[in-house]
């Protein structure tokens, strides 16, 4: 454990300042600088940070500003190098010329050719999506056609059953009407063949045959 309690010497302050300024310039953090100095001087990083903020930093204001400026320039240079030296995200596929071309091939891809290539990719992707959607619609259409045929068969069967029921109902009505007419005729015949006599009270009385 780092428990050093002695006072800071001038050399210790110089080491702390140089290390912090170096880390600032390289884009590192002051905490990492405090850790490095703490390991060197057998002190805690908290003690190094307190010494820097309380005493040493005020002595190196100009050096700190220059280190931050250099760090900014380094980042700008690294960004420029990255964008100028990195490989392109897309390169045209190799082509085989069957016939000699009258015009020389361009050395660099133009923006129009890149846009044209991306549009072709988009069209191919859309075409594949449309083919899948078309196949799904055809399948659904065939299923609906089969279901429609099944329903038409069921409707035809219901119509036939309904026709049979209607015929049976009409036949039953005819039978009932015939039976009712026969019953009426029998009653009329019975009345016409019956003999009656007048009783003493003036009422008609049927005579037994």
Secondary structure, DSSP 4 states (H G I P E B T S, - for coil): -----SPPPHHHHHHHHHHHHHHHHTT--HHHHHHHHHHHHT--HHHHHHHIIIIIGGGGHHHHHHHHHHHHHHHHHHHHHHHHHSPPS--PPP---SS--SSPPPSS--HHHHHHHHHHHHHHHHHHHHHHHHHHHHHHHHHHHHHHHHHHHHHHHHHHHHHHHHHHHHHHHHHHHHHHHHHHHHHHHHHHH-EEEE-TTS-EEEEP-
